[in-house]
Amino acid sequence: MKWFLHVSITLLLFILSGCAVKKEITRSEAYIITIKNKQIALSDTGFINHGNHYDSIQIFSAGNVLFHLEMMGNYICLDGQCLDKLAFNHHFFQAEHYPELIEDIMAQKPIYHGKFLRQTPQGFEQELTFEGSHILYKVENAHSSFKDTQNGILIRLRPLP
């Protein structure tokens, strides 16, 4: 009976430890991150971490994690709740968007395959209008701002010196 109990506990610990696998981070950048939508309104110091097929955004205040977004494969997890990319977009942006939108914003890349892209001396800007969304997106000197004025969405990244 003791043997069975020890084996059961060992197996349980082994199974539960699989959920705690850490992702390897190859690059981390510090920002002042502002995120605002109908569910969240935060602006504080945070990190954007990059790894192999993995990206994450963490916002901290007084050493506590206030916001944790992980992007891996076909899923995006917000504070431990995982959704496929399209469901996440509908939940977070309150609109239909292409699956990699949040990843392109966090990587400060043009969105919607560069549609209506205007080059500026320090970067680029885009203004896009869709049914249910009016987007103003600007990237200049590692600063970026994504605004959906129709849905009240704001994502702003300002690098820390």
Buried (B, 14 or more C-beta within 10 A) or exposed (E): EEEEEEEEEEEEEEEEEEEEEEBEBEEEBEBBBBBBBEEEEEBBEBBBBBBEEBBBBBBBEEEEEBBBBBBBEEEBBBEEEEBEBBEBBEBBBBBEBEBBBBBBBBEBEBBBEEEBBEEEEEBBBBBBEEEEBEBBBBBBEEBBBBBBEBBEBBBBBBEEE
